[in-house]
Amino acid sequence: MIKKILFLILLLVLGILLFLNPNFKTISAGIAILLFGMIMLEEGFKVFAKGPLQHILKKATDKLYKSISVGAFFTALMQSSSLVSVITISFISAGLISLSGGLGLIFGSNIGTTATAWLVAGLGLKIKISALAMPMLVFGIIFSFQKKVALKALGNVLAGLGFFFLGIHYMKEGFDVFKGYIDLSQYAVSGYLGVLLYTGLGIIITTVLQSSSATLALILTALSAGQIEYENALALAIGANIGTTITAVLGALGANSAGKRLAIAHFIFNILTGLVAISLIFPLAKLVNTLSGVLNIASSNYTLKLALFHTIFNVLGVILILPFIRVLERFLMRLFTKEADKDIHEPKFLNPAVLKFPSTVIVALLKESRFLFKKSIFKIVSHALNVHRGDVKSDAKLKHVIKKSTEDLNTDITDLYYSKVKMIYGEIIRYASNAQSTLSLNNKQIKTIASIQIANRKMVEIIRDARELNKNVSFVLNSDNEYLKKEYDAFRLKLAKVLRVIHLFRTEEDSEKYALKLKELKKDAKANIRHSNKAIDKLIRKDLITSEMASSLFNDYTNVNDMIKKLIDVAELLYGKYDSLLEENGEN
């Protein structure tokens, strides 16, 4: 509600300004065109972000210096620290990169965003930018109408750059016209009071525009037109840096604890960097003057000097935070605990922040499904056999385990399904369907998500089969018929063996060996489903079991082999070989 009210107030103020001073419309149009260009740029780069960029970001986060460098490079290339932040939050929420790797990318993106100031000051304000923008727009629009995704994305990037430069052109023209009516520089405030006032103004503008790059472009064009003083422009740049953290914080609202840690780290880093820059603004301004002489930047070229100042204080912020990065990590880990404490029926990995890229969605779905299998399905099947999970996972001989497991565990499988499985199963299917309808997926990704959905449906079917089997297993435990007990013990042994091999398949390094064992077990189960059990036929002929017992045995014989096949199917679907991007860093 508050957000809607603020938005209406903003529209009202903008309407009044445009009515009272029509000259303001050129500047406003310039800002709007520039923001539209940045949106197109982001959309274009998102396509490329789905492939090589994601692999590079994941591989480059094992060392802090690499993640900082990559974060800086890609932010400078894409002109969007917001996109890098969104990708990083999605990746860290899905568990694809570590917290320290994510911090490096975010710190690097702060350095990379300074490229905007150099681009605008060094190019946008020095040449007739509209001449460069028009060809970009022409070719960009042509490419954007192509069916091939890569060409369409290239078109968005070119058109985005074209609108970006065109926006700067209109902003510059607007300020040139505007100064003939109103001289905003007369409102300049010197000293630390001015620093604080203009820093606050920079924060407000960036919060409204949701882009520090757009704010910097606005500051530089106003400075170029002489509408603001150089000293106040420095403070505005600091405010723009602080204000951009709002985007990261908003982006992490739907994230899990890992995503929230990253957003708070971004917030802390930018606040501390801003405070350091505010406290050292005048010494840093002197340093800029000294370096300008070395770099042959004219003393009156305030736009390039502002770009240099923006770069210096961002690099300084990274240098100052690096010695305390481990302390920051520990603080964030304590501030936001993991979702492991959540109950099985509550989603732990499915959150809106992950629902940005196909790879992160697949990882989240895999993790949630694996968690469900490990913590719930494995337990339900084991207890349906009246066998403890620990015994199945142990090194004890399964024949001995079955022989000693004579106690009825009184497992209410129906209750477990409704209290532990049904809700999370629905969430997984809903999340997968949402991803399929909102994301642009290739054939491999479509098949992978479909496989995860199939695995979850099979898990529900396994629970239904386990419920039916459990009734007879528990009944037979109290039966006096040793022949019947022997047959059901054989059923229990077969299923327990499959559960143990699955456990080893997903936990041992030499998973290929156990994958082959599962294939053999599934082959046997398929063959058994097609053929009758000769042992049961023999018991019937010798009148060692009743016809009712024989009926239950035949039904459960088919049921057990069907369960074995489904259990192995689920294991293969969830723990089979996936692309390296989807590896879980050793988590089982």
Summary of the structure (lengths in Angstrom):
residues: 588
radius of gyration: 31.7
end to end distance: 43.2
largest distance: 110.8
contacts: 2088
relative contact order: 0.08
helix: 81%
strand: 0%
